[in-house]
Amino acid sequence: MSKKIIVAVTGASGAIYAKVLLDKLLLLQSQLEAVAVVMSDNAKDVWKFELKNEDYAKYPFSFYQKNDFYAPFASGSAKFDTMIICPCSMGTLARIAGGTSSDLTTRAADVILKERRKLILLPRETPLSLIHLRNMVAVTEAGGIICPASPSFYSLPANFEELAATVVDRALGLAGLEADGYEWGS
């Protein structure tokens, strides 16, 4: 069954995670009906700073502006299955936890939660304050999945992309996609 996925990229450090996610989604197109992407302005700036390019604009997915409330996934009737926020800033997490739909990312997250679909957040922050933890609890209680951008090392990754893939593959698995990533004991 093909899935419709929303990818939101926020301004948290960790653009490598977003790049690896988009690269993997390219490889998984046979499992996908649609991929919609929304990036904050800060996400684009962080991508340029950390990855030294603007390759996010080269992906063949449908991109939407951060304030485009006419995007299909701004409504539950568009029936997107899953939303992955990668990386997820603490500000975005807080707005989602508080039900504040101030842009397309937070509106889409609100829609996914109200429709009881999969919302997967990859926060990339350390250390965590009590406010961060309480916001994670609130999103979890509302049905979201917190999948920290904490890479694993038991697959013996050879470079940063392989290291980031240990997190991205986990998120894709949570989304119900077969990503063919490293599995313990395989």
Residue, then its C-alpha position, 0 to 999 in steps of 0.5 A: m500500500s502506497k503512503k503519503i508522507i509529509v516531511a517538515v524540516t525545521g531550523a534545528s541543527g542536523a541538516i544531515y538528517a533531513k538530507v539522508l531522509l530525502d535521499k532515502l525517500l527517493l529510493l523508496q518511491s515504489q512505496l510512496e504515493a506522494v512526498a510533500v516537503v515544507m522547510s522553514d527559512n531557518a532550515k534552509d539557512v542551517w542546510k546551507f551552513e552545515l552542508k555547504n549547498e542548497d541541494y534541498a531545492k533539487y529533490p523531485f518532491s512537492f515543496y510548499q511554502k511555510n505559510d501555505f495553508y492551501a497545501p493539501f496536507a493542511s486538511g485531514s481530507a487529503k489523507f496523508d498517512t504520516m508526518i516526519i519532522c526532521p530535525c525538529s526544533m524545540g520551538t516547533l515541538a513546543r508549538i505542536a505540544g501547545g496546539t499552536s498552528s502558526d505555520l504549515t508545519t504546526r498546522a499539518a502536525d495538528v491535522i495528523l494528530k487530530e486524524r489519529r495518523k502518525l506524527i514522528l518527531l526527530p528532536r535534535e537538542t542536548p541537554l533537554s530542559l524540563i520544558h522540552l521533556r514536558n512538551m515531548v510528553a504532551v506530544t506523546e500523549a496526543g499520539g505522536i512519536i518522539c524519535p530522538a536524533s540519537p545515532s547508533f554505532y553498532s552498525l559500524p557506520a563509516n561516515f556521517e551519512e551512514l551515522a545519520a541513516t541509523v536514525v532516519d532508518r528507524a524513523l522510516g520503520l516507524a512510518g511503516l516503510e521498508a528502508d532496508g537499514y541495519e537491523w540488530g542480529s541480522 
